[in-house]
Amino acid sequence: MNTVLYFSASGAVYETRAYTTTDIDQLVHDQGLQSLTSADRQFDFWFSPSTQRCQRRVNQHATEMLLATTTFTAKTVPLLRGCVVVATHDADGELDGLSWQQLDLLAQRNRTLTKRDERTLARRILRDDRTQRRTAAPVTPAPVSCARPRATAHR
């Protein structure tokens, strides 16, 4: 059984199964799968670089987990968007499931984030969210007046 962690775009985290990268492709909605690996090369973070509407929001829980398992800082960690799957790989580089020890290790590492890291990351996410809203907002033309200009009498 290949147990993986699925970080949904809505913020919920689930344990599920994936046997191949095709399964992971389906979990993250098949949008050009990419991955990052933890500093100890034990955990693989699978995600889509998609900028589709439902995938634009930053996945805070997955980004925090990436921060906790890599050498990135809260200022430099890539902001993961949409659905993210965390798995591991075997000696041949093939997809493998997370053991209960690895699940415990992920939980431990996630608790190592400092309040400062959390605040810095939260500010980055808020700033990114504002930027996303500004760029996604439809441009509305200035209102056009239907009133006729007044004629002025010249004497």
FENZISUL-V474101 format. One record per residue. N is the residue number from 1. RES is the residue in one small letter. PSI is psi as a letter, one per 20 degrees, with the letter a starting at -180 (NA if undefined). OMEGA is omega in degrees with one decimal (* if undefined). NEAR is the number of other ideal C-beta (glycine too) atoms within 12 Angstrom. Layout:
<<N/RES/PSI/OMEGA/NEAR> <N/RES/PSI/OMEGA/NEAR>>
This chain:
<<1/m/p/178.7/13> <2/n/n/178.4/25> <3/t/p/175.8/25> <4/v/r/173.5/38> <5/l/p/179.2/39> <6/y/o/177.0/35> <7/f/o/-177.7/37> <8/s/q/179.5/24> <9/a/h/-178.7/30> <10/s/i/177.8/17> <11/g/i/179.0/20> <12/a/q/178.8/17> <13/v/p/-177.5/26> <14/y/q/165.7/20> <15/e/p/177.5/22> <16/t/a/-178.3/26> <17/r/q/173.1/22> <18/a/p/-176.9/33> <19/y/h/179.5/20> <20/t/r/176.4/20> <21/t/h/174.6/25> <22/t/h/176.4/14> <23/d/g/178.5/22> <24/i/g/175.9/35> <25/d/g/179.9/23> <26/q/h/179.5/21> <27/l/h/-179.8/34> <28/v/j/171.4/40> <29/h/k/168.5/26> <30/d/l/-177.6/19> <31/q/k/-180.0/24> <32/g/m/-173.0/17> <33/l/p/174.3/30> <34/q/r/178.3/23> <35/s/q/171.8/29> <36/l/q/-178.8/30> <37/t/q/179.5/21> <38/s/r/-177.3/28> <39/a/h/-179.9/17> <40/d/j/178.4/16> <41/r/k/-177.2/16> <42/q/h/-174.7/24> <43/f/p/177.7/35> <44/d/p/178.4/36> <45/f/o/-179.3/42> <46/w/p/-176.9/42> <47/f/r/177.7/37> <48/s/p/177.0/31> <49/p/j/-176.0/22> <50/s/q/174.0/23> <51/t/k/176.3/16> <52/q/q/-175.1/19> <53/r/g/-176.5/14> <54/c/i/-176.6/18> <55/q/j/-174.9/27> <56/r/h/-176.5/25> <57/r/q/177.6/31> <58/v/p/175.9/33> <59/n/n/-172.5/39> <60/q/g/-177.5/34> <61/h/g/179.3/32> <62/a/h/178.4/42> <63/t/g/176.6/39> <64/e/h/178.8/38> <65/m/g/175.9/38> <66/l/g/177.6/42> <67/l/g/-176.9/37> <68/a/h/-175.4/33> <69/t/j/-179.6/33> <70/t/a/177.6/28> <71/t/j/174.9/15> <72/f/q/172.3/26> <73/t/r/178.5/18> <74/a/h/179.1/27> <75/k/h/-174.1/16> <76/t/i/-177.7/16> <77/v/p/176.5/32> <78/p/p/177.8/26> <79/l/o/-179.6/35> <80/l/p/-177.0/39> <81/r/q/175.3/33> <82/g/b/-178.2/37> <83/c/q/179.6/39> <84/v/p/177.4/46> <85/v/p/175.7/44> <86/v/p/179.8/50> <87/a/a/174.4/44> <88/t/a/-179.2/34> <89/h/q/179.2/28> <90/d/a/-177.4/14> <91/a/h/179.1/8> <92/d/i/-179.3/7> <93/g/j/179.2/14> <94/e/q/178.9/16> <95/l/p/177.8/29> <96/d/q/-179.5/26> <97/g/q/177.1/30> <98/l/p/175.5/31> <99/s/r/178.3/19> <100/w/h/176.8/13> <101/q/h/178.2/14> <102/q/h/176.0/27> <103/l/g/176.5/24> <104/d/g/179.4/13> <105/l/g/176.8/24> <106/l/g/178.7/35> <107/a/g/178.9/21> <108/q/g/-178.5/15> <109/r/h/179.1/24> <110/n/h/178.4/28> <111/r/i/179.9/15> <112/t/i/178.5/18> <113/l/p/179.9/29> <114/t/r/176.6/16> <115/k/h/178.9/11> <116/r/g/176.5/14> <117/d/g/-178.6/25> <118/e/g/178.7/23> <119/r/g/-179.8/15> <120/t/g/179.5/23> <121/l/g/178.8/35> <122/a/g/177.7/22> <123/r/g/178.3/18> <124/r/g/-178.8/27> <125/i/g/177.1/30> <126/l/g/178.9/18> <127/r/g/178.7/17> <128/d/g/179.6/24> <129/d/g/177.5/20> <130/r/g/179.3/15> <131/t/g/179.0/16> <132/q/g/-179.6/20> <133/r/h/179.6/15> <134/r/g/-177.9/12> <135/t/h/-179.9/13> <136/a/i/-178.0/15> <137/a/p/179.1/10> <138/p/q/178.9/8> <139/v/o/179.8/8> <140/t/p/179.3/7> <141/p/q/178.0/6> <142/a/q/-179.2/6> <143/p/p/179.3/7> <144/v/p/179.9/7> <145/s/p/179.0/7> <146/c/i/-178.6/6> <147/a/q/177.9/7> <148/r/q/175.5/6> <149/p/q/-179.8/7> <150/r/p/175.6/6> <151/a/p/178.7/6> <152/t/p/179.7/6> <153/a/p/177.1/5> <154/h/p/-179.8/4> <155/r/NA/*/3>>
